[in-house]
Amino acid sequence: MSDSWAAGLGGEESEVIINRRESDRKRVRVAVSMHSDSNLYVGFADNMSEGGLFVATHELLSIGETIELVFELPGEEDLVEVKAEVCWQRAVSDLQNGTLPGFGARFVDLDDADRDRLEQFLENREPIFHPE
């Protein structure tokens, strides 16, 4: 993936998805690797919360699929490894208004130490606001 592709990340979601969120999303730029039963994918987290993240990628996974996510928080040495469930996806054919292809995933197995590191990392990040 080129740096220009990574720099252009800026996913947005519909109100239906936003209204189901338990945590505020924050803008991030974090490389993410994803392991499913038979494949390894790479993408970028464009936004993240304590509960999950949006991964900008052309490799769409099945809704309900459980995956292993691995990412490094900027300024941290230890990797975050977490199981997540794919909750929704946005195909290239569904793009509008500068949105990116990818999927949203909910963390299902984030240990306390990684949750604390994630909360600390997100604390000073810019929130993403959408009109109601």
N, CA, C and O atoms as a Tinker XYZ file with bonds, in Angstrom:
   528  protein
     1  N      0.831000   -1.184000    0.000000    73     2
     2  CA     0.000000    0.000000    0.000000    64     1     3
     3  C      0.870000    1.239000    0.000000    63     2     4     5
     4  O      1.885000    1.293000    0.695000    81     3
     5  N      0.485000    2.211000   -0.759000    73     3     6
     6  CA     1.286000    3.415000   -0.846000    64     5     7
     7  C      0.974000    4.361000    0.302000    63     6     8     9
     8  O     -0.089000    4.303000    0.920000    81     7
     9  N      1.960000    5.253000    0.572000    73     7    10
    10  CA     1.753000    6.246000    1.619000    64     9    11
    11  C      0.614000    7.188000    1.258000    63    10    12    13
    12  O     -0.115000    7.646000    2.137000    81    11
    13  N      0.456000    7.481000   -0.034000    73    11    14
    14  CA    -0.622000    8.391000   -0.424000    64    13    15
    15  C     -1.986000    7.756000   -0.166000    63    14    16    17
    16  O     -2.935000    8.450000    0.199000    81    15
    17  N     -2.088000    6.439000   -0.355000    73    15    18
    18  CA    -3.351000    5.767000   -0.042000    64    17    19
    19  C     -3.618000    5.850000    1.446000    63    18    20    21
    20  O     -4.741000    6.146000    1.854000    81    19
    21  N     -2.603000    5.595000    2.269000    73    19    22
    22  CA    -2.773000    5.637000    3.724000    64    21    23
    23  C     -3.105000    7.047000    4.191000    63    22    24    25
    24  O     -3.909000    7.227000    5.106000    81    23
    25  N     -2.495000    8.040000    3.571000    73    23    26
    26  CA    -2.729000    9.420000    4.001000    64    25    27
    27  C     -4.135000    9.884000    3.673000    63    26    28    29
    28  O     -4.619000   10.844000    4.272000    81    27
    29  N     -4.803000    9.223000    2.730000    73    27    30
    30  CA    -6.129000    9.654000    2.327000    64    29    31
    31  C     -7.253000    9.031000    3.115000    63    30    32    33
    32  O     -8.417000    9.214000    2.757000    81    31
    33  N     -6.959000    8.312000    4.162000    73    31    34
    34  CA    -8.003000    7.637000    4.918000    64    33    35
    35  C     -8.914000    8.637000    5.600000    63    34    36    37
    36  O     -8.447000    9.658000    6.104000    81    35
    37  N    -10.214000    8.355000    5.621000    73    35    38
    38  CA   -11.138000    9.269000    6.274000    64    37    39
    39  C    -12.535000    8.706000    6.351000    63    38    40    41
    40  O    -13.495000    9.435000    6.104000    81    39
    41  N    -12.689000    7.442000    6.682000    73    39    42
    42  CA   -13.993000    6.774000    6.659000    64    41    43
    43  C    -15.058000    7.453000    7.492000    63    42    44    45
    44  O    -14.787000    7.978000    8.572000    81    43
    45  N    -16.261000    7.435000    6.978000    73    43    46
    46  CA   -17.429000    7.916000    7.696000    64    45    47
    47  C    -18.481000    6.833000    7.616000    63    46    48    49
    48  O    -18.426000    5.981000    6.729000    81    47
    49  N    -19.436000    6.852000    8.526000    73    47    50
    50  CA   -20.484000    5.847000    8.497000    64    49    51
    51  C    -21.854000    6.488000    8.522000    63    50    52    53
    52  O    -21.983000    7.687000    8.766000    81    51
    53  N    -22.872000    5.692000    8.271000    73    51    54
    54  CA   -24.238000    6.190000    8.291000    64    53    55
    55  C    -24.701000    6.387000    9.728000    63    54    56    57
    56  O    -24.098000    5.852000   10.658000    81    55
    57  N    -25.783000    7.162000    9.910000    73    55    58
    58  CA   -26.310000    7.415000   11.248000    64    57    59
    59  C    -26.737000    6.136000   11.947000    63    58    60    61
    60  O    -26.605000    6.027000   13.166000    81    59
    61  N    -27.243000    5.173000   11.204000    73    59    62
    62  CA   -27.689000    3.925000   11.818000    64    61    63
    63  C    -26.545000    3.282000   12.581000    63    62    64    65
    64  O    -26.735000    2.813000   13.704000    81    63
    65  N    -25.369000    3.254000   11.991000    73    63    66
    66  CA   -24.206000    2.658000   12.648000    64    65    67
    67  C    -23.751000    3.534000   13.807000    63    66    68    69
    68  O    -23.440000    3.025000   14.884000    81    67
    69  N    -23.710000    4.836000   13.596000    73    67    70
    70  CA   -23.259000    5.747000   14.642000    64    69    71
    71  C    -24.120000    5.612000   15.893000    63    70    72    73
    72  O    -23.590000    5.599000   17.004000    81    71
    73  N    -25.422000    5.512000   15.735000    73    71    74
    74  CA   -26.314000    5.449000   16.881000    64    73    75
    75  C    -26.152000    4.183000   17.704000    63    74    76    77
    76  O    -26.625000    4.136000   18.840000    81    75
    77  N    -25.507000    3.163000   17.178000    73    75    78
    78  CA   -25.303000    1.927000   17.919000    64    77    79
    79  C    -23.998000    1.921000   18.704000    63    78    80    81
    80  O    -23.727000    0.956000   19.418000    81    79
    81  N    -23.202000    2.941000   18.598000    73    79    82
    82  CA   -21.892000    2.967000   19.246000    64    81    83
    83  C    -22.008000    3.142000   20.747000    63    82    84    85
    84  O    -22.846000    3.898000   21.240000    81    83
    85  N    -21.153000    2.430000   21.462000    73    83    86
    86  CA   -21.090000    2.565000   22.911000    64    85    87
    87  C    -20.002000    3.540000   23.329000    63    86    88    89
    88  O    -20.049000    4.067000   24.440000    81    87
    89  N    -19.021000    3.794000   22.465000    73    87    90
    90  CA   -17.889000    4.662000   22.781000    64    89    91
    91  C    -17.686000    5.667000   21.655000    63    90    92    93
    92  O    -17.975000    5.379000   20.493000    81    91
    93  N    -17.184000    6.858000   22.010000    73    91    94
    94  CA   -16.871000    7.867000   21.004000    64    93    95
    95  C    -15.680000    7.420000   20.180000    63    94    96    97
    96  O    -14.698000    6.899000   20.709000    81    95
    97  N    -15.780000    7.632000   18.869000    73    95    98
    98  CA   -14.668000    7.305000   17.983000    64    97    99
    99  C    -13.683000    8.456000   17.942000    63    98   100   101
   100  O    -14.057000    9.618000   18.098000    81    99
   101  N    -12.410000    8.117000   17.730000    73    99   102
   102  CA   -11.355000    9.113000   17.603000    64   101   103
   103  C    -10.591000    8.841000   16.315000    63   102   104   105
   104  O    -10.447000    7.695000   15.889000    81   103
   105  N    -10.108000    9.908000   15.709000    73   103   106
   106  CA    -9.304000    9.766000   14.488000    64   105   107
   107  C     -7.940000    9.189000   14.845000    63   106   108   109
   108  O     -7.290000    9.639000   15.788000    81   107
   109  N     -7.520000    8.193000   14.085000    73   107   110
   110  CA    -6.204000    7.579000   14.274000    64   109   111
   111  C     -5.648000    7.209000   12.901000    63   110   112   113
   112  O     -6.377000    7.212000   11.909000    81   111
   113  N     -4.390000    6.901000   12.851000    73   111   114
   114  CA    -3.726000    6.339000   11.670000    64   113   115
   115  C     -2.831000    5.224000   12.187000    63   114   116   117
   116  O     -1.681000    5.459000   12.558000    81   115
   117  N     -3.361000    4.027000   12.209000    73   115   118
   118  CA    -2.651000    2.887000   12.784000    64   117   119
   119  C     -2.710000    1.724000   11.797000    63   118   120   121
   120  O     -3.794000    1.338000   11.359000    81   119
   121  N     -1.547000    1.160000   11.443000    73   119   122
   122  CA    -1.509000   -0.027000   10.585000    64   121   123
   123  C     -2.053000   -1.212000   11.377000    63   122   124   125
   124  O     -1.727000   -1.390000   12.550000    81   123
   125  N     -2.883000   -2.017000   10.723000    73   123   126
   126  CA    -3.521000   -3.159000   11.378000    64   125   127
   127  C     -3.330000   -4.394000   10.508000    63   126   128   129
   128  O     -3.530000   -4.345000    9.295000    81   127
   129  N     -2.939000   -5.510000   11.142000    73   127   130
   130  CA    -2.973000   -6.784000   10.418000    64   129   131
   131  C     -4.131000   -7.588000   10.977000    63   130   132   133
   132  O     -4.432000   -7.531000   12.170000    81   131
   133  N     -4.774000   -8.339000   10.094000    73   131   134
   134  CA    -5.967000   -9.094000   10.463000    64   133   135
   135  C     -5.773000  -10.534000   10.045000    63   134   136   137
   136  O     -5.407000  -10.817000    8.905000    81   135
   137  N     -6.018000  -11.433000   10.962000    73   135   138
   138  CA    -5.896000  -12.856000   10.675000    64   137   139
   139  C     -7.276000  -13.485000   10.797000    63   138   140   141
   140  O     -7.926000  -13.386000   11.838000    81   139
   141  N     -7.715000  -14.131000    9.728000    73   139   142
   142  CA    -8.944000  -14.918000    9.799000    64   141   143
   143  C     -8.532000  -16.383000    9.764000    63   142   144   145
   144  O     -7.342000  -16.692000    9.821000    81   143
   145  N     -9.498000  -17.283000    9.670000    73   143   146
   146  CA    -9.186000  -18.712000    9.672000    64   145   147
   147  C     -8.150000  -19.098000    8.629000    63   146   148   149
   148  O     -7.313000  -19.965000    8.882000    81   147
   149  N     -8.193000  -18.475000    7.470000    73   147   150
   150  CA    -7.300000  -18.927000    6.404000    64   149   151
   151  C     -6.489000  -17.826000    5.729000    63   150   152   153
   152  O     -5.739000  -18.112000    4.796000    81   151
   153  N     -6.617000  -16.586000    6.170000    73   151   154
   154  CA    -5.944000  -15.498000    5.467000    64   153   155
   155  C     -5.323000  -14.480000    6.412000    63   154   156   157
   156  O     -5.681000  -14.391000    7.586000    81   155
   157  N     -4.380000  -13.714000    5.865000    73   155   158
   158  CA    -3.786000  -12.576000    6.546000    64   157   159
   159  C     -4.050000  -11.361000    5.669000    63   158   160   161
   160  O     -3.750000  -11.378000    4.475000    81   159
   161  N     -4.606000  -10.315000    6.253000    73   159   162
   162  CA    -4.888000   -9.084000    5.537000    64   161   163
   163  C     -4.186000   -7.942000    6.255000    63   162   164   165
   164  O     -3.861000   -8.040000    7.438000    81   163
   165  N     -3.956000   -6.851000    5.518000    73   163   166
   166  CA    -3.377000   -5.659000    6.117000    64   165   167
   167  C     -4.250000   -4.476000    5.727000    63   166   168   169
   168  O     -4.725000   -4.386000    4.594000    81   167
   169  N     -4.456000   -3.575000    6.675000    73   167   170
   170  CA    -5.227000   -2.368000    6.420000    64   169   171
   171  C     -4.780000   -1.290000    7.385000    63   170   172   173
   172  O     -3.752000   -1.425000    8.049000    81   171
   173  N     -5.549000   -0.227000    7.462000    73   171   174
   174  CA    -5.257000    0.871000    8.374000    64   173   175
   175  C     -6.497000    1.211000    9.170000    63   174   176   177
   176  O     -7.588000    1.338000    8.615000    81   175
   177  N     -6.327000    1.357000   10.470000    73   175   178
   178  CA    -7.422000    1.848000   11.302000    64   177   179
   179  C     -7.504000    3.347000   11.067000    63   178   180   181
   180  O     -6.528000    4.069000   11.271000    81   179
   181  N     -8.655000    3.806000   10.642000    73   179   182
   182  CA    -8.883000    5.220000   10.379000    64   181   183
   183  C     -9.534000    5.884000   11.580000    63   182   184   185
   184  O     -9.310000    7.066000   11.841000    81   183
   185  N    -10.334000    5.130000   12.304000    73   183   186
   186  CA   -10.899000    5.632000   13.549000    64   185   187
   187  C    -11.056000    4.467000   14.504000    63   186   188   189
   188  O    -11.171000    3.311000   14.095000    81   187
   189  N    -11.059000    4.798000   15.793000    73   187   190
   190  CA   -11.017000    3.766000   16.816000    64   189   191
   191  C    -11.696000    4.291000   18.074000    63   190   192   193
   192  O    -11.721000    5.495000   18.329000    81   191
   193  N    -12.242000    3.373000   18.849000    73   191   194
   194  CA   -12.776000    3.692000   20.171000    64   193   195
   195  C    -12.345000    2.573000   21.103000    63   194   196   197
   196  O    -11.667000    1.632000   20.689000    81   195
   197  N    -12.741000    2.681000   22.361000    73   195   198
   198  CA   -12.425000    1.615000   23.306000    64   197   199
   199  C    -13.149000    0.323000   22.943000    63   198   200   201
   200  O    -12.771000   -0.753000   23.406000    81   199
   201  N    -14.191000    0.426000   22.114000    73   199   202
   202  CA   -14.995000   -0.740000   21.782000    64   201   203
   203  C    -14.715000   -1.385000   20.436000    63   202   204   205
   204  O    -15.146000   -2.513000   20.195000    81   203
   205  N    -13.996000   -0.689000   19.545000    73   203   206
   206  CA   -13.741000   -1.259000   18.236000    64   205   207
   207  C    -13.063000   -0.264000   17.315000    63   206   208   209
   208  O    -12.544000    0.759000   17.763000    81   207
   209  N    -13.069000   -0.572000   16.002000    73   207   210
   210  CA   -12.383000    0.278000   15.052000    64   209   211
   211  C    -12.928000    0.089000   13.647000    63   210   212   213
   212  O    -13.593000   -0.901000   13.344000    81   211
   213  N    -12.627000    1.072000   12.789000    73   211   214
   214  CA   -12.902000    0.966000   11.363000    64   213   215
   215  C    -11.587000    0.677000   10.684000    63   214   216   217
   216  O    -10.614000    1.404000   10.885000    81   215
   217  N    -11.535000   -0.382000    9.877000    73   215   218
   218  CA   -10.334000   -0.732000    9.130000    64   217   219
   219  C    -10.571000   -0.399000    7.665000    63   218   220   221
   220  O    -11.453000   -0.969000    7.024000    81   219
   221  N     -9.775000    0.532000    7.140000    73   219   222
   222  CA    -9.851000    0.890000    5.729000    64   221   223
   223  C     -9.063000   -0.145000    4.937000    63   222   224   225
   224  O     -7.844000   -0.253000    5.073000    81   223
   225  N     -9.771000   -0.903000    4.112000    73   223   226
   226  CA    -9.151000   -1.961000    3.317000    64   225   227
   227  C    -10.089000   -2.341000    2.179000    63   226   228   229
   228  O    -11.302000   -2.146000    2.265000    81   227
   229  N     -9.520000   -2.879000    1.126000    73   227   230
   230  CA   -10.336000   -3.402000    0.027000    64   229   231
   231  C    -10.698000   -4.859000    0.266000    63   230   232   233
   232  O    -11.509000   -5.421000   -0.470000    81   231
   233  N    -10.113000   -5.477000    1.282000    73   231   234
   234  CA   -10.379000   -6.882000    1.616000    64   233   235
   235  C    -11.543000   -6.938000    2.599000    63   234   236   237
   236  O    -11.336000   -6.830000    3.808000    81   235
   237  N    -12.753000   -7.105000    2.101000    73   235   238
   238  CA   -13.917000   -7.125000    2.975000    64   237   239
   239  C    -14.121000   -8.516000    3.555000    63   238   240   241
   240  O    -14.044000   -9.519000    2.844000    81   239
   241  N    -14.378000   -8.561000    4.838000    73   239   242
   242  CA   -14.606000   -9.816000    5.535000    64   241   243
   243  C    -16.100000   -9.979000    5.782000    63   242   244   245
   244  O    -16.852000   -9.006000    5.728000    81   243
   245  N    -16.520000  -11.182000    6.048000    73   243   246
   246  CA   -17.942000  -11.468000    6.254000    64   245   247
   247  C    -18.441000  -10.888000    7.570000    63   246   248   249
   248  O    -17.755000  -10.969000    8.589000    81   247
   249  N    -19.631000  -10.306000    7.550000    73   247   250
   250  CA   -20.243000   -9.806000    8.778000    64   249   251
   251  C    -20.446000  -10.988000    9.715000    63   250   252   253
   252  O    -20.945000  -12.037000    9.308000    81   251
   253  N    -20.053000  -10.808000   10.975000    73   251   254
   254  CA   -20.134000  -11.874000   11.967000    64   253   255
   255  C    -18.857000  -12.683000   12.089000    63   254   256   257
   256  O    -18.701000  -13.455000   13.035000    81   255
   257  N    -17.933000  -12.516000   11.138000    73   255   258
   258  CA   -16.672000  -13.260000   11.177000    64   257   259
   259  C    -15.812000  -12.783000   12.350000    63   258   260   261
   260  O    -15.706000  -11.583000   12.605000    81   259
   261  N    -15.207000  -13.727000   13.052000    73   259   262
   262  CA   -14.282000  -13.396000   14.134000    64   261   263
   263  C    -12.873000  -13.389000   13.569000    63   262   264   265
   264  O    -12.460000  -14.319000   12.876000    81   263
   265  N    -12.138000  -12.321000   13.878000    73   263   266
   266  CA   -10.777000  -12.166000   13.370000    64   265   267
   267  C     -9.842000  -11.814000   14.509000    63   266   268   269
   268  O    -10.277000  -11.361000   15.568000    81   267
   269  N     -8.561000  -12.024000   14.286000    73   267   270
   270  CA    -7.512000  -11.589000   15.208000    64   269   271
   271  C     -6.923000  -10.307000   14.637000    63   270   272   273
   272  O     -6.465000  -10.291000   13.495000    81   271
   273  N     -6.931000   -9.238000   15.416000    73   271   274
   274  CA    -6.332000   -7.975000   14.999000    64   273   275
   275  C     -5.029000   -7.778000   15.758000    63   274   276   277
   276  O     -4.939000   -8.090000   16.945000    81   275
   277  N     -4.032000   -7.263000   15.074000    73   275   278
   278  CA    -2.755000   -6.929000   15.703000    64   277   279
   279  C     -2.384000   -5.531000   15.234000    63   278   280   281
   280  O     -2.341000   -5.262000   14.034000    81   279
   281  N     -2.115000   -4.636000   16.193000    73   279   282
   282  CA    -1.688000   -3.289000   15.834000    64   281   283
   283  C     -0.788000   -2.726000   16.925000    63   282   284   285
   284  O     -0.809000   -3.175000   18.071000    81   283
   285  N      0.001000   -1.732000   16.534000    73   283   286
   286  CA     0.906000   -1.063000   17.460000    64   285   287
   287  C      0.437000    0.372000   17.621000    63   286   288   289
   288  O      0.280000    1.097000   16.639000    81   287
   289  N      0.215000    0.774000   18.855000    73   287   290
   290  CA    -0.171000    2.154000   19.122000    64   289   291
   291  C      1.064000    3.037000   18.991000    63   290   292   293
   292  O      2.127000    2.671000   19.492000    81   291
   293  N      0.955000    4.189000   18.333000    73   291   294
   294  CA     2.103000    5.087000   18.219000    64   293   295
   295  C      2.680000    5.416000   19.597000    63   294   296   297
   296  O      1.947000    5.730000   20.534000    81   295
   297  N      3.999000    5.338000   19.697000    73   295   298
   298  CA     4.673000    5.617000   20.956000    64   297   299
   299  C      4.759000    4.425000   21.884000    63   298   300   301
   300  O      5.327000    4.533000   22.971000    81   299
   301  N      4.211000    3.298000   21.486000    73   299   302
   302  CA     4.223000    2.074000   22.300000    64   301   303
   303  C      5.109000    1.035000   21.628000    63   302   304   305
   304  O      5.226000    1.006000   20.403000    81   303
   305  N      5.727000    0.188000   22.430000    73   303   306
   306  CA     6.534000   -0.894000   21.871000    64   305   307
   307  C      5.751000   -2.190000   21.763000    63   306   308   309
   308  O      5.945000   -2.954000   20.818000    81   307
   309  N      4.869000   -2.447000   22.720000    73   307   310
   310  CA     4.127000   -3.702000   22.736000    64   309   311
   311  C      2.949000   -3.647000   21.770000    63   310   312   313
   312  O      2.255000   -2.635000   21.677000    81   311
   313  N      2.736000   -4.739000   21.059000    73   311   314
   314  CA     1.605000   -4.846000   20.146000    64   313   315
   315  C      0.318000   -5.094000   20.917000    63   314   316   317
   316  O      0.332000   -5.708000   21.984000    81   315
   317  N     -0.781000   -4.620000   20.379000    73   315   318
   318  CA    -2.103000   -4.956000   20.898000    64   317   319
   319  C     -2.617000   -6.105000   20.035000    63   318   320   321
   320  O     -2.669000   -5.993000   18.810000    81   319
   321  N     -2.990000   -7.195000   20.670000    73   319   322
   322  CA    -3.561000   -8.343000   19.965000    64   321   323
   323  C     -4.939000   -8.590000   20.560000    63   322   324   325
   324  O     -5.082000   -8.767000   21.770000    81   323
   325  N     -5.957000   -8.601000   19.693000    73   323   326
   326  CA    -7.324000   -8.697000   20.188000    64   325   327
   327  C     -8.209000   -9.438000   19.187000    63   326   328   329
   328  O     -8.048000   -9.295000   17.975000    81   327
   329  N     -9.137000  -10.223000   19.704000    73   327   330
   330  CA   -10.164000  -10.818000   18.850000    64   329   331
   331  C    -11.236000   -9.765000   18.629000    63   330   332   333
   332  O    -11.539000   -8.967000   19.516000    81   331
   333  N    -11.803000   -9.776000   17.429000    73   331   334
   334  CA   -12.847000   -8.814000   17.092000    64   333   335
   335  C    -13.859000   -9.484000   16.173000    63   334   336   337
   336  O    -13.560000  -10.466000   15.494000    81   335
   337  N    -15.057000   -8.926000   16.173000    73   335   338
   338  CA   -16.125000   -9.422000   15.304000    64   337   339
   339  C    -16.454000   -8.360000   14.264000    63   338   340   341
   340  O    -16.673000   -7.200000   14.611000    81   339
   341  N    -16.492000   -8.745000   13.005000    73   339   342
   342  CA   -16.856000   -7.830000   11.925000    64   341   343
   343  C    -18.347000   -7.520000   12.056000    63   342   344   345
   344  O    -19.184000   -8.422000   12.010000    81   343
   345  N    -18.671000   -6.227000   12.219000    73   343   346
   346  CA   -20.064000   -5.806000   12.446000    64   345   347
   347  C    -20.730000   -5.252000   11.193000    63   346   348   349
   348  O    -21.943000   -5.384000   11.031000    81   347
   349  N    -19.966000   -4.641000   10.316000    73   347   350
   350  CA   -20.507000   -4.061000    9.095000    64   349   351
   351  C    -19.371000   -3.897000    8.102000    63   350   352   353
   352  O    -18.197000   -3.973000    8.464000    81   351
   353  N    -19.732000   -3.672000    6.848000    73   351   354
   354  CA   -18.722000   -3.477000    5.814000    64   353   355
   355  C    -19.195000   -2.438000    4.810000    63   354   356   357
   356  O    -20.391000   -2.187000    4.659000    81   355
   357  N    -18.225000   -1.840000    4.128000    73   355   358
   358  CA   -18.524000   -0.862000    3.077000    64   357   359
   359  C    -17.686000   -1.236000    1.857000    63   358   360   361
   360  O    -16.463000   -1.091000    1.868000    81   359
   361  N    -18.338000   -1.709000    0.822000    73   359   362
   362  CA   -17.659000   -2.105000   -0.413000    64   361   363
   363  C    -17.330000   -0.877000   -1.254000    63   362   364   365
   364  O    -17.903000    0.194000   -1.053000    81   363
   365  N    -16.416000   -1.037000   -2.185000    73   363   366
   366  CA   -16.057000    0.051000   -3.090000    64   365   367
   367  C    -17.305000    0.581000   -3.794000    63   366   368   369
   368  O    -17.428000    1.786000   -4.013000    81   367
   369  N    -18.220000   -0.300000   -4.146000    73   367   370
   370  CA   -19.444000    0.115000   -4.845000    64   369   371
   371  C    -20.371000    0.959000   -3.973000    63   370   372   373
   372  O    -21.277000    1.611000   -4.493000    81   371
   373  N    -20.158000    0.960000   -2.653000    73   371   374
   374  CA   -21.009000    1.715000   -1.728000    64   373   375
   375  C    -20.424000    3.070000   -1.338000    63   374   376   377
   376  O    -21.009000    3.773000   -0.514000    81   375
   377  N    -19.297000    3.446000   -1.907000    73   375   378
   378  CA   -18.618000    4.673000   -1.490000    64   377   379
   379  C    -19.386000    5.912000   -1.925000    63   378   380   381
   380  O    -19.971000    5.965000   -3.007000    81   379
   381  N    -19.361000    6.918000   -1.034000    73   379   382
   382  CA   -19.967000    8.204000   -1.329000    64   381   383
   383  C    -19.328000    9.261000   -0.443000    63   382   384   385
   384  O    -18.894000    8.963000    0.670000    81   383
   385  N    -19.270000   10.488000   -0.931000    73   383   386
   386  CA   -18.773000   11.630000   -0.155000    64   385   387
   387  C    -17.420000   11.385000    0.495000    63   386   388   389
   388  O    -17.233000   11.730000    1.662000    81   387
   389  N    -16.478000   10.800000   -0.225000    73   387   390
   390  CA   -15.130000   10.631000    0.297000    64   389   391
   391  C    -14.957000    9.508000    1.298000    63   390   392   393
   392  O    -13.915000    9.428000    1.949000    81   391
   393  N    -15.943000    8.638000    1.442000    73   391   394
   394  CA   -15.795000    7.514000    2.364000    64   393   395
   395  C    -14.841000    6.485000    1.775000    63   394   396   397
   396  O    -14.549000    6.504000    0.579000    81   395
   397  N    -14.367000    5.602000    2.614000    73   395   398
   398  CA   -13.415000    4.576000    2.211000    64   397   399
   399  C    -14.016000    3.192000    2.321000    63   398   400   401
   400  O    -14.909000    2.968000    3.138000    81   399
   401  N    -13.538000    2.256000    1.506000    73   399   402
   402  CA   -13.971000    0.875000    1.682000    64   401   403
   403  C    -13.351000    0.304000    2.946000    63   402   404   405
   404  O    -12.275000    0.730000    3.367000    81   403
   405  N    -14.025000   -0.651000    3.543000    73   403   406
   406  CA   -13.479000   -1.290000    4.739000    64   405   407
   407  C    -14.585000   -1.890000    5.571000    63   406   408   409
   408  O    -15.679000   -2.167000    5.078000    81   407
   409  N    -14.284000   -2.089000    6.844000    73   407   410
   410  CA   -15.273000   -2.694000    7.731000    64   409   411
   411  C    -15.093000   -2.194000    9.155000    63   410   412   413
   412  O    -14.015000   -1.749000    9.550000    81   411
   413  N    -16.174000   -2.278000    9.910000    73   411   414
   414  CA   -16.149000   -1.950000   11.326000    64   413   415
   415  C    -16.112000   -3.239000   12.124000    63   414   416   417
   416  O    -16.813000   -4.198000   11.802000    81   415
   417  N    -15.298000   -3.262000   13.160000    73   415   418
   418  CA   -15.185000   -4.459000   13.996000    64   417   419
   419  C    -15.278000   -4.068000   15.467000    63   418   420   421
   420  O    -14.786000   -3.019000   15.882000    81   419
   421  N    -15.915000   -4.930000   16.235000    73   419   422
   422  CA   -16.089000   -4.738000   17.679000    64   421   423
   423  C    -15.114000   -5.655000   18.401000    63   422   424   425
   424  O    -15.041000   -6.850000   18.115000    81   423
   425  N    -14.353000   -5.078000   19.354000    73   423   426
   426  CA   -13.433000   -5.890000   20.150000    64   425   427
   427  C    -14.244000   -6.845000   21.019000    63   426   428   429
   428  O    -15.213000   -6.431000   21.656000    81   427
   429  N    -13.860000   -8.109000   21.050000    73   427   430
   430  CA   -14.577000   -9.080000   21.875000    64   429   431
   431  C    -13.682000   -9.714000   22.934000    63   430   432   433
   432  O    -14.176000  -10.435000   23.800000    81   431
   433  N    -12.392000   -9.462000   22.883000    73   431   434
   434  CA   -11.486000  -10.117000   23.824000    64   433   435
   435  C    -10.278000   -9.230000   24.098000    63   434   436   437
   436  O     -9.140000   -9.645000   23.876000    81   435
   437  N    -10.518000   -8.008000   24.580000    73   435   438
   438  CA    -9.441000   -7.062000   24.859000    64   437   439
   439  C     -9.100000   -7.148000   26.334000    63   438   440   441
   440  O     -9.948000   -6.880000   27.186000    81   439
   441  N     -7.851000   -7.523000   26.648000    73   439   442
   442  CA    -7.500000   -7.672000   28.065000    64   441   443
   443  C     -7.382000   -6.304000   28.735000    63   442   444   445
   444  O     -7.268000   -5.280000   28.061000    81   443
   445  N     -7.410000   -6.298000   30.062000    73   443   446
   446  CA    -7.448000   -5.052000   30.829000    64   445   447
   447  C     -6.240000   -4.162000   30.562000    63   446   448   449
   448  O     -6.386000   -2.945000   30.449000    81   447
   449  N     -5.050000   -4.748000   30.460000    73   447   450
   450  CA    -3.839000   -3.955000   30.230000    64   449   451
   451  C     -3.903000   -3.258000   28.869000    63   450   452   453
   452  O     -3.574000   -2.076000   28.762000    81   451
   453  N     -4.324000   -3.985000   27.831000    73   451   454
   454  CA    -4.443000   -3.373000   26.506000    64   453   455
   455  C     -5.568000   -2.346000   26.476000    63   454   456   457
   456  O     -5.446000   -1.323000   25.802000    81   455
   457  N     -6.662000   -2.599000   27.195000    73   455   458
   458  CA    -7.758000   -1.628000   27.261000    64   457   459
   459  C     -7.264000   -0.325000   27.896000    63   458   460   461
   460  O     -7.591000    0.760000   27.415000    81   459
   461  N     -6.483000   -0.425000   28.967000    73   459   462
   462  CA    -5.936000    0.771000   29.614000    64   461   463
   463  C     -5.018000    1.538000   28.664000    63   462   464   465
   464  O     -5.093000    2.764000   28.586000    81   463
   465  N     -4.151000    0.822000   27.942000    73   463   466
   466  CA    -3.247000    1.468000   26.983000    64   465   467
   467  C     -4.041000    2.148000   25.873000    63   466   468   469
   468  O     -3.715000    3.262000   25.461000    81   467
   469  N     -5.080000    1.478000   25.394000    73   467   470
   470  CA    -5.917000    2.028000   24.332000    64   469   471
   471  C     -6.647000    3.284000   24.813000    63   470   472   473
   472  O     -6.686000    4.286000   24.099000    81   471
   473  N     -7.218000    3.239000   26.005000    73   471   474
   474  CA    -7.910000    4.409000   26.555000    64   473   475
   475  C     -6.958000    5.586000   26.697000    63   474   476   477
   476  O     -7.315000    6.721000   26.381000    81   475
   477  N     -5.749000    5.316000   27.170000    73   475   478
   478  CA    -4.766000    6.383000   27.341000    64   477   479
   479  C     -4.371000    6.979000   25.983000    63   478   480   481
   480  O     -4.251000    8.196000   25.843000    81   479
   481  N     -4.174000    6.118000   25.000000    73   479   482
   482  CA    -3.829000    6.568000   23.654000    64   481   483
   483  C     -4.945000    7.436000   23.062000    63   482   484   485
   484  O     -4.671000    8.473000   22.459000    81   483
   485  N     -6.192000    7.016000   23.234000    73   483   486
   486  CA    -7.326000    7.714000   22.627000    64   485   487
   487  C     -7.711000    8.996000   23.357000    63   486   488   489
   488  O     -8.380000    9.860000   22.790000    81   487
   489  N     -7.296000    9.118000   24.590000    73   487   490
   490  CA    -7.699000   10.247000   25.431000    64   489   491
   491  C     -7.446000   11.602000   24.774000    63   490   492   493
   492  O     -8.276000   12.502000   24.896000    81   491
   493  N     -6.333000   11.764000   24.088000    73   491   494
   494  CA    -5.986000   13.061000   23.510000    64   493   495
   495  C     -6.162000   13.122000   21.999000    63   494   496   497
   496  O     -5.622000   14.021000   21.353000    81   495
   497  N     -6.898000   12.196000   21.434000    73   495   498
   498  CA    -7.138000   12.200000   19.996000    64   497   499
   499  C     -8.394000   13.000000   19.675000    63   498   500   501
   500  O     -9.280000   13.167000   20.513000    81   499
   501  N     -8.445000   13.490000   18.440000    73   499   502
   502  CA    -9.578000   14.287000   17.973000    64   501   503
   503  C    -10.821000   13.410000   17.820000    63   502   504   505
   504  O    -10.783000   12.401000   17.115000    81   503
   505  N    -11.924000   13.787000   18.476000    73   503   506
   506  CA   -13.158000   13.012000   18.301000    64   505   507
   507  C    -13.753000   13.248000   16.916000    63   506   508   509
   508  O    -13.494000   14.268000   16.277000    81   507
   509  N    -14.542000   12.298000   16.474000    73   507   510
   510  CA   -15.242000   12.411000   15.198000    64   509   511
   511  C    -16.687000   12.753000   15.507000    63   510   512   513
   512  O    -17.376000   11.996000   16.191000    81   511
   513  N    -17.149000   13.890000   15.006000    73   511   514
   514  CA   -18.521000   14.321000   15.248000    64   513   515
   515  C    -19.320000   14.206000   13.968000    63   514   516   517
   516  O    -18.820000   14.502000   12.883000    81   515
   517  N    -20.556000   13.777000   14.098000    73   515   518
   518  CA   -21.474000   13.716000   12.965000    64   517   519
   519  C    -22.776000   14.388000   13.375000    63   518   520   521
   520  O    -23.225000   14.216000   14.509000    81   519
   521  N    -23.390000   15.151000   12.477000    73   519   522
   522  CA   -24.666000   15.788000   12.823000    64   521   523
   523  C    -25.740000   14.740000   13.075000    63   522   524   525
   524  O    -25.760000   13.690000   12.433000    81   523
   525  N    -26.615000   15.027000   13.998000    73   523   526
   526  CA   -27.719000   14.099000   14.325000    64   525   527
   527  C    -28.779000   14.145000   13.263000    63   526   528
   528  O    -29.781000   13.437000   13.360000    81   527
